[in-house]
Amino acid sequence: MPRAMVVFSHPCEESFNAALHREAVAALTRSGWEVDDCDLYAEGFQPVLSAEERRNYHDTSINAAPVQGYVDRVKAADAMVFVFPVWNFGYPAMLKGFFDRVFLPGVSFDLADGKLTASLDNIRKLAAITTYGSTKWRAFLAGDPPRKLITRAVWGATGFAKVKYLALNDMNNVTEAQRKAFLAKVSAEMERF
Ligand SMILES: Cc1cc2nc3c(=O)[nH]c(=O)nc-3n(C[C@H](O)[C@H](O)[C@H](O)COP(=O)(O)O)c2cc1C
């Protein structure tokens, strides 16, 4: 059974993002994925990279030790799905900290003689499911960092995974019908993931 790690980052269970998370997990499960549901807030993930972790960052014999369980889950996955709201045109600090602490040298990339190579070649499929307060146009004018981070930087660590970026913009003005339609789109996209 292929395995999908769903990394969810929102503090409130009543949020729209929580509904997206539930929809994604349900749709993936229905279509035969074994889901590793990683709810960073619920798991009490500690997102701050410590001084010791920074000092050991390049030492691949010890750098993963403080987050070994998370590293093992990433390495056991065939796909990764990130569900998060856009905050300050980036990830919530919780998710940013996941990348800082878990996507380490020797885990997501290798660094040899100053040359960087992708090492998440177990990840064949990658998706982000996200929401913005801003319109598509405003996000574009701001450079849309979260879109680029997922479709370029995280994707680059995977070695050519198939990537999907599913976004709902203008959250302060969307109607109930538009939210429902986006939930249905997420469900359909995850079912044929
Ligand atoms: C701390 C914070 C920062 C935010 N910054 C941005 C931003 O830079 N760009 C944007 O488009 N929306 C921003 N928003 C709006 C969120 O994207 C929006 O509230 C969220 O997508 C709604 O989803 P939710 O109801 O599941 O929380 C911000 C919201 C919060 C709480």
The ligand as an SDF file (V2000), in Angstrom:
LIG
                    3D

 31 33  0  0  0  0  0  0  0  0999 V2000
   -1.3210   35.6920   11.3210 C   0  0  0  0  0  0  0  0  0  0  0  0
   -2.0190   35.7880    9.9900 C   0  0  0  0  0  0  0  0  0  0  0  0
   -1.3210   36.2880    8.9060 C   0  0  0  0  0  0  0  0  0  0  0  0
   -1.9250   36.3260    7.6410 C   0  0  0  0  0  0  0  0  0  0  0  0
   -1.2000   36.7680    6.5550 N   0  0  0  0  0  0  0  0  0  0  0  0
   -1.7300   36.6650    5.3140 C   0  0  0  0  0  0  0  0  0  0  0  0
   -0.9550   37.0080    4.1730 C   0  0  0  0  0  0  0  0  0  0  0  0
    0.1900   37.4240    4.2420 O   0  0  0  0  0  0  0  0  0  0  0  0
   -1.5150   36.8130    2.9480 N   0  0  0  0  0  0  0  0  0  0  0  0
   -2.7710   36.3360    2.7910 C   0  0  0  0  0  0  0  0  0  0  0  0
   -3.1900   36.1550    1.6460 O   0  0  0  0  0  0  0  0  0  0  0  0
   -3.5340   36.0290    3.8560 N   0  0  0  0  0  0  0  0  0  0  0  0
   -3.0490   36.1820    5.1110 C   0  0  0  0  0  0  0  0  0  0  0  0
   -3.8110   35.8420    6.2020 N   0  0  0  0  0  0  0  0  0  0  0  0
   -5.1800   35.3400    5.9950 C   0  0  0  0  0  0  0  0  0  0  0  0
   -5.2270   33.8210    6.0830 C   0  0  0  0  0  0  0  0  0  0  0  0
   -4.6240   33.2450    4.9460 O   0  0  0  0  0  0  0  0  0  0  0  0
   -6.6580   33.3650    6.2230 C   0  0  0  0  0  0  0  0  0  0  0  0
   -7.1180   33.8110    7.4850 O   0  0  0  0  0  0  0  0  0  0  0  0
   -6.7910   31.8540    6.1590 C   0  0  0  0  0  0  0  0  0  0  0  0
   -6.4290   31.4200    4.8680 O   0  0  0  0  0  0  0  0  0  0  0  0
   -8.1950   31.4190    6.5000 C   0  0  0  0  0  0  0  0  0  0  0  0
   -8.2100   30.0340    6.7520 O   0  0  0  0  0  0  0  0  0  0  0  0
   -8.7600   29.4550    8.1520 P   0  0  0  0  0  0  0  0  0  0  0  0
  -10.1660   29.9830    8.2600 O   0  0  0  0  0  0  0  0  0  0  0  0
   -8.7050   27.9920    8.0070 O   0  0  0  0  0  0  0  0  0  0  0  0
   -7.8810   30.0190    9.2470 O   0  0  0  0  0  0  0  0  0  0  0  0
   -3.2600   35.8720    7.4840 C   0  0  0  0  0  0  0  0  0  0  0  0
   -3.9710   35.4050    8.6180 C   0  0  0  0  0  0  0  0  0  0  0  0
   -3.3610   35.3680    9.8520 C   0  0  0  0  0  0  0  0  0  0  0  0
   -4.1470   34.8490   11.0440 C   0  0  0  0  0  0  0  0  0  0  0  0
  1  2  1  0
  2  3  1  0
  2 30  2  0
  3  4  2  0
  4  5  1  0
  4 28  1  0
  5  6  2  0
  6  7  1  0
  6 13  1  0
  7  8  2  0
  7  9  1  0
  9 10  1  0
 10 11  2  0
 10 12  1  0
 12 13  2  0
 13 14  1  0
 14 15  1  0
 14 28  1  0
 15 16  1  0
 16 17  1  0
 16 18  1  0
 18 19  1  0
 18 20  1  0
 20 21  1  0
 20 22  1  0
 22 23  1  0
 23 24  1  0
 24 25  2  0
 24 26  1  0
 24 27  1  0
 28 29  2  0
 29 30  1  0
 30 31  1  0
M  END
$$$$
